[in-house]
């Protein structure tokens, strides 16, 4: 047990913390499954890592949107710090895409678009979060990837893991010179150049995810980190229609705008990207909603 939670088993492990399936039991037979993120004991001994963990908890607890994972508790038990989050029954978008690629060659295009649009909607809510003084908190996730978009068996997409996010009111400034936060193949050019990032960095990462789930292969990942960095910052971005014969050109235009290296030409908000994808689904006649995603997940 940790706090009021009965820990059952570990479902994921990262460098800073592990996530466990846990259950909270109360009176009159009430019980609820939760996901419990527990900081590693060796990490908890260092103040800056505890501050980072606390920053994540404080930020995530203030985010309230259907396309974001809900955090509802934070605590400490005998030196073990934990965050309690809603338990999501499903798979990461990365797992969903890989299963689809191996089983049928591709994830149905309209479902990939739907899932990225939903993730964009959730990220926009995070980007619009207000600080205590009423000003925008300038939240940037900085680690958007297929592994941090979770797809439930009921058909919902939720952005998870704000562990390396930045905002104006965090306790600990996480990034120092020469230190990169996030998954390399989804980082924006401005991240790699160590410039100050804003919400458009998350738009770029969504663009990478959108390219990959609709094309069926990785975009920037190369055999070495140096080659991956070069691909992100210098290589021409291959239009999807060169690789997929029937790729819609109007969808391609959306993908390539999200992947503009020139920040002024990129979608300025995740909401703009979401609206463009919603409009494409409407005009293409390819209906994809929660029911269709849920049916696909069940199948």
Secondary structure, 3 states (H helix, E strand, C coil): CECCEEEEEEEEECCCEEEEEEEEECHHHCEEEEEEEEECHHHHCCHHHHHHHHHHHHHHHHCCCCCECCEEEEEEECCEEEEEEECCCEEEHHHHHHHHHHHHCCCCHHHHHHHHHHHHHHHHHHHCCECCCCCECCCECCCCCHHHEEEECCCCEEECCCCCCECCCCCCCCCCCCCCCCCHHHCCHHHHCCCCCCHHHHHHHHHHHHHHHHHCCCCCCCCCHHHHHHHHHCCCCCCHHHCCCCCCHHHHHHHHHHCCCCCCCCCCCHHHHHHHHHHHHHHHCCCCCHHHHHHHHHC
